[in-house]
Amino acid sequence: SKKDQTQEDLWASVGVAAGSYNPGHSGQSGGSRLFSSADPSQAASLNNTGYSDQSNVGSAYSAGFAMSKRVFSRWVLQSGLNYMNQNIEYTSNYLATSASNQSKAFVSEYADFANRSVTLTTPYQINSAIEVVSLPLQTGYLLVDRKIGWQLNTGVAADFFLRNTLTDQSGNADSYSQSSGEDSPYRAVSWAGLLGTELSYKVARQYRISVVPSMRYSVNSVLKSTTGQTSNPLIMDIGFRFRYIFNK
């Protein structure tokens, strides 16, 4: 009814999403990079034969909450907080050695940042999990504003890098975890463009459920310029949201 529509001026939602993750990686390969922390006697060998190849596509999932406010008849402003986890596989023949002489999984992005010695080994599989907290700001336009709703969303997000954890899938080497900072190849903050749509259904006076296909693209590289590499991730996913409407 018209009365119910006008009451949907402010709402909160929680949701989850999953989809594909393309790292958008380009630049120098690990085999051509110098390792400043490596044993000088190994430097030539590392630069000639070392490598870590990244898969083209991985997976991503996220969870978070949002607040939305109708600012005009069909325009909505929304923001919130999301946790994102981006997973991809590597084939690498690098190992990092810790102070306690433990071997850790390693890839070329950490070439100029790892404060530890690096050795070569036989190729093995690594899972890379990047964790990010994202603060989005989006505008939405309500194409259909009835019991069934259809909304288009666009905006930007500030992505705060938490950590990258490298795990040897065979279990022979320990995990390597790196947070943001001077000794990390990842920027502490990067920016992403957001585009998506939301199809919702009003199941009760104060509740809606939604299906949310969306796309996000990092407009600046998530890797520092000093790495000699760039990474502009593209994520395409489908989310599900549960919305609570604060009726007047």
N, C-alpha and C positions, 0 to 999 in steps of 0.2 A: 504494500500500500504506500501511498505518498507519505503518510505520517512516519512509517517505519523507515523509509529511505532518508528522510531529513534527520532522523535521530542518529544515523551512522556518521557522526562527525569526528569521533575520537575512538581509536581502538589499539589494542596491543596484540601481538602475535608471537608465537614460538614456532620454530620450524627446523627441518633437517633437509639436506640436499646431497645428491651424489651424482657424479658424472665423470667425464674424461678430462685429463690434464695434459696439455701440450706445453713443454717448457720453453719453446721458442728459443732454443739455444743456438748460438753461433759464436765463432771466434777461433782462437788458437786451440789446437788439440793438446791433450796432456803430454803427448810425446815430444812436443816442441818447447815445453816450458822448463825453466830453470827452477831448481829447488834450493833456495838459499839456506835451508836448514839441513840439507842432506850432506852426508860425508863427501868431501871434495873428491875422494877417490872413486865415488860412485856416480858423480855428476854426469860424466860423458855417457855412461851406460843408461842412466835414467832418461836423458834427453834423446837417446837414440832408440830405445826400445820400450819405454814406459808408455802406457796409455790407459784411458778410462773412457769407454764408449757408453753414451747415455741412450736409452730407448727413446723412440720418437713420441710415444704416447703412454701416459700413466693414468692413474685414477685420482680423484679428489672427493672429499666429503666435507660437509660443514654442518654446524648447528649454531643456533643463536636465537635472539629475540629482537623485536622491532616495535616501535611506536609510530603510529600514523595519525595525521590530523588533516581533515578536509579544510582547505584554505579558501576554495571557491566552490561553485556548484559541482564541478566535475574534476577539480584539481586537488591532488593529495600530496602532502609533504611527509616523508618518512625517513627515519634513521633508526639505528640500533647498534648491536654488538654481535659479531660472529666469530666463532673459532673455525679455522680451516686447516685441513691436513691434506697435503699434496704428496702422492707417492709415485715413484718411478724407479725403474731398475737400471743398474749399470753393470757392465762387464769391465773389470779392472784388474791390473796386475801390480798395483801399489799396496804396500802396507806401511802404516805409521807405527813407530815403536815408542812406547811411553817410557817415562823415567824408570818405571819398575820393570822394564824390559818385556812388557806385554804387547802383542801385535794387535793393531786396530785397523778396521776397514778404512780405506782412504781413496779419494778421487782427486782429479786434477784441479778442481776449483780451489782447493786449499793449498795449491803449490807454493805461493809466496806468503802464506799466512800461518802455516803450521809451525809451532815452535818445538819441533821434534825431528828425529831422524826418519828418513824414508828409505825403504828397501823394495826390491822387486821380488815378485813371486809368480807362480803359475796363475793364469787368469781364473777369476772366481766371480760369482754373482753377488751383487750388493743391492739391497733395497734402501732407497733414500726417502726419508719422510720429513718434509718441511712443514713446520707448524707456524701459523700466522694468526694474529688477531686483527680483525678488520672492522673499521668504523665507516659504514656507508652513509651517504646522503643522497636520497633519490626524490624525484618528482614523479607522480603517477597521474595518468589521465583515465577517467572512467568512461570507457566506450559504452558499456552496458551497466546500468545501476538499478538492478532489480533483485529478485530473489536469487537469480543467477547473475553474477557480476563478471565483467571482463575489463581488466585494467592493464594499460601499458606503462612500463616503468623505465626510467633512464636516470643516470646519475654518475657519481664518482665515489671512490672509497679510498681511505688512507689505510694501507696495510702495514702492520707492525710485525716485523720478523721476530719470532721467538727463538727457534732453534732448528737445526738440521741434524737428524740422527741417521748415521750410516750403519747398516746392519749386514754382516756377512750371512748370507742365507744358508751356508753350510754349517755355521756355528763354530768354525775353526778360529776365527778372529773375534776379538771383542768389538762392541759397538763404539763408534766415534760420534760424539755429540758436540756441536758448536753453536753457541748463541751469538747474538750480535755484538759488535765491538770492533776495536782496531784490528784484532787478529782474526776477523771474519771476512770472507769475500762478499758477504751479503749486506746490502744496505739495511740500516735499521728501519727506515720507512720508505715505502714506494707507493705509487699511485696507480689505480686501476679504473678503467671506464666500465660502466655497468649498463646492460640492456636486457630487458626481459618483459614477460607478460604474466598475468595472474588471472586464472579462471577460478572463481569462487562460487560456493553454493551456501545459502543461508539455511542452516539446519534448525535454528531456533531464534527467538527474538534477539538474543545477545551473542549468537555464535555463528561463525562461518568456517568452512574448511576450504582449502585452496590447493590447486596444483600450479606450480610456478616454474616454467621453463625459463632459463636465463643464460646469459653469456657474460663473462668478465675478461678483460684484456688489460695487462699491465702496460701502461703508456710509457713508462720509463723502465730501464733495465733493473731487475732486482739484484744484479751483481754490480759491485763497484767497478769503476772505470779502470782501476789499477790491475784488475784481473786479466785485461786484454780480451775479455769475453762479454757477451751480452746474453741476457735471458729475459724474454718478455712473455710470460706464461699466458696461455689462453685456456680458460676453463668453460666448458659447456655442460650444464647439469640440469636436473629436474628436481625441484623441491616440493615439499608438502608442508603446509602451514595450518595452524589452528588459531583462529582469531576470536578474541573476546571484545565485544563492543560495549563501550561505556555509554549507555543510553542516557538521554537527558531526563 
